[in-house]
């Protein structure tokens, strides 16, 4: 099983960034996919989730209206489009697959700074 995040980087406040997570080794469409993040000195926190077939999404209040999670089951990939980024969004972003068992990616750094 592999989850490989990409797309992180440095962006100015108010800017946008798109993350991708490529999955392999399991039946991607059967899993709920989630994004989490962990800022320095803080606990890992939930960001967004999307169900496998219905596409139902859920967001943390802190990102609602700014972030959009989506998935392409044909490409085994989940995305996180982040707009209106704030310094408080600075964190390592992790991809997570869950269906009883939890799988995690290695994370990708997002830094929002001027």
Order of alpha helices (4+ residues) and beta strands (2+ residues): beta-beta-beta-beta-beta-beta-beta-beta-beta-beta-beta
